[in-house]
């Protein structure tokens, strides 16, 4: 399952690292790719029930999730 998470508040490579690390720590997340320029993260997951956990992780890292869509 692939999800695209639209994220506001990222401004540098440190932000990319924070988001990548936060999402990577979630059980069931297999791969994370964060695009700073277009303000999103592509996440490969083992199941479809991780939206709330992913949103919480990104927001706990200090960024705003503006949407999550299945790709």
N, C-alpha and C positions, 0 to 999 in steps of 0.2 A: 504494500500500500504506500503510495506517495502522496504527501501533503505539501502544500505551499502555504507558508505562514507569512502574511504581510505584517511588517514590523516598523513602527515609528520610533525615532529617538537614537538610532545608530548613526555615528558620525566618523568613526575611525576604525582602524584594524583591531584595536583593543575591544571595541564594542562587538566586532565580529567574533573575537575569541570568547567573550563573555557569553554570547548567545549560543555559540557552538558548544561550549562546555556545559551550559545549563541544559540544553536539549539532549546532549549525548549521555547525560547521567540518568535519563529516564529509562526504566526497564521497558524493552520492546522497541526502542529506537535503534535502528541498524546503521544509519548513515545520515550525516547532516552536512549541508552545503549552504553557506550564508553568502548572499550577494549584497554587498554594502551599497553599491550604486543604485540598484533597483529596490532596495529595502525589503528583502524577503529572505526566508530560509526554506530550502527544499529538504524535506525530511522523509526518509524511508523508514516505515514502521512494520512491525510484525502483525499488528491488528489495527482495527479502525476505532478503538476506544480510548485513544490517547489525546484527543483534542484538549480536554480540560487540563490534563497534566502538562501538556506542552505550553498552553497559554499561561498557566501558573508559573512554570519555570522561567519563561521569557519575562514575565512581569516581575518576578522576584529578582531577576538579574537587572531590573531597572528600565525596561523598555515596554512599549505599548503594542499589544497585538491588535491589529485592526481588522483581521480576517484570517480564516483558515479554510482552504478549499482542497478538495480531492483532485488530484491530477491523473 
